Amino acid sequence: MPLGPPPQAGKDEPATPGTDSAVTQRLLELSGDERPEEATTLIARQMGLTTVGPLSPFTDLEVLSLSHNLLTSLAGCDLSRLVSLNVSFNRIASL
């Protein structure tokens, strides 16, 4: 299942599917929080994700579960604040 675009990336412009802002918006929707800096848990299992984009907007993220997706890398993702990371059943060769 592709991510697809969120309803809107900003106030006036729709997001382009596959862009970092579209991915960030979709992840924000999945977190259930209104702003990325408020999210502490993000669960996106079996979403067909091929990328998660930068997680830098999610400054307080402690739990990240991306299992059963199509990820090959988490490059560019700051995972230093995480308490729990689940990326099982992806295509990641190394972290």
Salt bridges, closest charged atoms under 4 A:
GLU29 OE1 - ARG26 NH1 3.23
GLU37 OE2 - ARG35 NE 2.85
GLU38 OE2 - ARG35 NE 3.43
ASP60 OD1 - ARG81 NH1 3.05
